[in-house]
Amino acid sequence: MPLTRLEKFLNLEHVNYKRIVHSRAYTAQKTAAYSHISGDEIAKTVMVKVDGRLCMVVLPASFQVDLNELQRATGAKSVRLATESEFKDAFIDCEVGAQPPFGNLYNMDVFVAEKLTEDTTIAFNACNHAELIQMTYKDYQRLVHPTVLKLSRKVIAEA
C-alpha cells in the first residue's frame, strides 16, 4: 500500500509513530473499542465552517464540539458543522470521514480541545476507517501548531 501524504510528512519530519490496524469502524467510539485505546486518547476530527472557511476541530472521541464556545473563542460571526459534501473533495487521499487531524497538510486551520493536550499519546484515523496512527501529542503539537481552545464537553454515555 502506498504511503499517504500524512505518512510521507511524518517520515520527512522523523516522527516516531505506530500504525494500528483494527476492524473497520465509522465512529470514533467504535474505533476506540476496536483498537483497545481509551476514547480520551483517540483524537477525532470534526469538520466545521468558521465564517465560511473549512476548519478542523480535534477532540477526544468521548467528547463533542461546543459550537457556541468555538464561535466565542474565535470571534467568528458564524460557526456550524460542515456537511460531508462540503469537505469530501478536500481530502482526496482519504476515505470520507477518515481525515487525519493535520489541517496544515490541507491548508486548514486546526482547533484542538484543551483536554487532548493532557494526553501523552494520541491516535487518529490514518486516512481510512481501519487504521490508526499513534504518536506523541508533543510531536503532533510541534508539526501542526493548532490553536488550543476549551471547546468540547464530555459525552454522557447512554445507559
DRENTIZA-63627 format. One record per residue (C-alpha): residue number from 1; x, z, y. Coordinates in steps of 0.001 Angstrom, whole numbers, plus 500000, padded with zeros to 6 digits. Example, Ala and Ser with C-alpha at 12.3 -4.5 7.8 and 13.67 -1.06 7.14 Angstrom:
2
[1, [512300, 507800, 495500]]
[2, [513670, 507140, 498940]]
***
This chain:
159
[1, [500000, 500000, 500000]]
[2, [501457, 499061, 503399]]
[3, [502261, 501817, 505864]]
[4, [499674, 502437, 508556]]
[5, [500503, 502372, 512252]]
[6, [500390, 506177, 512052]]
[7, [502917, 506439, 509219]]
[8, [505277, 503981, 510895]]
[9, [505099, 506118, 514040]]
[10, [505692, 509384, 512141]]
[11, [508649, 507873, 510283]]
[12, [510120, 506492, 513512]]
[13, [509836, 509975, 515054]]
[14, [511418, 511588, 511948]]
[15, [508425, 513839, 511335]]
[16, [508095, 515711, 508055]]
[17, [504605, 515133, 506719]]
[18, [502811, 515242, 503419]]
[19, [500251, 512730, 502171]]
[20, [497390, 514358, 500260]]
[21, [495101, 512248, 498099]]
[22, [491598, 513629, 497460]]
[23, [488189, 512464, 496279]]
[24, [486524, 510144, 498800]]
[25, [484715, 512234, 501428]]
[26, [482864, 511269, 504604]]
[27, [482612, 514656, 506313]]
[28, [485410, 516939, 507408]]
[29, [483923, 519889, 505496]]
[30, [483788, 517882, 502232]]
[31, [487359, 516707, 502849]]
[32, [488403, 520341, 503226]]
[33, [486687, 521258, 499959]]
[34, [488096, 518294, 498005]]
[35, [491637, 518796, 499310]]
[36, [491538, 522615, 498896]]
[37, [492533, 523149, 502524]]
[38, [490704, 525546, 504844]]
[39, [488184, 523913, 507178]]
[40, [490039, 525660, 510014]]
[41, [493183, 523625, 509204]]
[42, [491501, 520238, 508797]]
[43, [491589, 518513, 512168]]
[44, [488581, 516259, 512607]]
[45, [488486, 513581, 515266]]
[46, [485245, 513217, 517209]]
[47, [484901, 510173, 519423]]
[48, [483359, 510749, 522848]]
[49, [482753, 508787, 526018]]
[50, [484019, 510575, 529132]]
[51, [482816, 508767, 532250]]
[52, [482561, 505605, 530139]]
[53, [486074, 505872, 528595]]
[54, [486601, 506315, 524857]]
[55, [488421, 509577, 524175]]
[56, [489193, 511743, 521161]]
[57, [488253, 515362, 520698]]
[58, [490229, 517033, 517909]]
[59, [488950, 520280, 516461]]
[60, [488855, 522263, 513217]]
[61, [486436, 520858, 510620]]
[62, [484487, 524119, 510732]]
[63, [483824, 523753, 514473]]
[64, [481651, 521484, 516606]]
[65, [482265, 519984, 520035]]
[66, [480661, 521661, 523023]]
[67, [479991, 518591, 525191]]
[68, [478922, 520695, 528169]]
[69, [482218, 522583, 528071]]
[70, [484151, 519306, 527773]]
[71, [482323, 517934, 530809]]
[72, [483008, 521109, 532788]]
[73, [486695, 521237, 531771]]
[74, [487343, 517570, 532592]]
[75, [485220, 517420, 535731]]
[76, [483567, 514283, 534340]]
[77, [480213, 513049, 535574]]
[78, [479090, 512150, 532058]]
[79, [480206, 513122, 528556]]
[80, [478500, 512075, 525350]]
[81, [479268, 511325, 521729]]
[82, [480389, 507732, 521210]]
[83, [478415, 505570, 518815]]
[84, [480128, 504007, 515823]]
[85, [479663, 500532, 517298]]
[86, [481470, 501679, 520460]]
[87, [484642, 502772, 518656]]
[88, [484900, 500947, 515309]]
[89, [486830, 497988, 516761]]
[90, [489389, 500272, 518418]]
[91, [490781, 501308, 515009]]
[92, [491305, 498036, 513166]]
[93, [493832, 499679, 510823]]
[94, [491395, 502433, 509748]]
[95, [488180, 502798, 507815]]
[96, [485314, 503540, 510212]]
[97, [485232, 507271, 510930]]
[98, [488680, 507942, 509402]]
[99, [490764, 507543, 512537]]
[100, [493679, 509979, 512873]]
[101, [493862, 512232, 515962]]
[102, [496595, 510148, 517591]]
[103, [494963, 508720, 520708]]
[104, [498424, 507827, 522016]]
[105, [498573, 505083, 519343]]
[106, [495253, 503661, 520561]]
[107, [495601, 504176, 524329]]
[108, [493076, 507036, 524472]]
[109, [493073, 510496, 525984]]
[110, [493082, 513314, 523439]]
[111, [491463, 516718, 523951]]
[112, [492347, 519402, 521405]]
[113, [490321, 522528, 520763]]
[114, [492355, 525586, 521639]]
[115, [491526, 527046, 518209]]
[116, [493543, 524303, 516472]]
[117, [496728, 525288, 518313]]
[118, [496718, 528583, 516384]]
[119, [497452, 526764, 513105]]
[120, [500992, 526286, 511836]]
[121, [499984, 523129, 509982]]
[122, [497099, 520723, 510375]]
[123, [495775, 517979, 508121]]
[124, [493750, 514951, 509177]]
[125, [492437, 511613, 507940]]
[126, [495172, 509121, 507135]]
[127, [493087, 506115, 508277]]
[128, [490852, 506277, 505195]]
[129, [488379, 508657, 503563]]
[130, [490509, 509560, 500532]]
[131, [493839, 510634, 502040]]
[132, [495079, 513220, 504492]]
[133, [498315, 513622, 506375]]
[134, [499513, 517212, 506710]]
[135, [502134, 518148, 509288]]
[136, [503028, 520964, 511654]]
[137, [500873, 521458, 514723]]
[138, [504084, 521736, 516731]]
[139, [505092, 518181, 515760]]
[140, [501572, 516933, 516499]]
[141, [501689, 518535, 519972]]
[142, [505112, 517021, 520662]]
[143, [504018, 513497, 519690]]
[144, [500512, 513338, 521167]]
[145, [500681, 515648, 524226]]
[146, [496946, 516389, 524023]]
[147, [495057, 518297, 526676]]
[148, [494218, 521677, 525141]]
[149, [490768, 522979, 526073]]
[150, [488351, 525619, 524904]]
[151, [485727, 523085, 523889]]
[152, [484384, 523987, 520486]]
[153, [482466, 526633, 518666]]
[154, [482376, 527740, 515030]]
[155, [479562, 526238, 512988]]
[156, [477493, 528872, 511242]]
[157, [477377, 527998, 507545]]
[158, [473908, 527456, 506122]]
[159, [472738, 529968, 503537]]
***
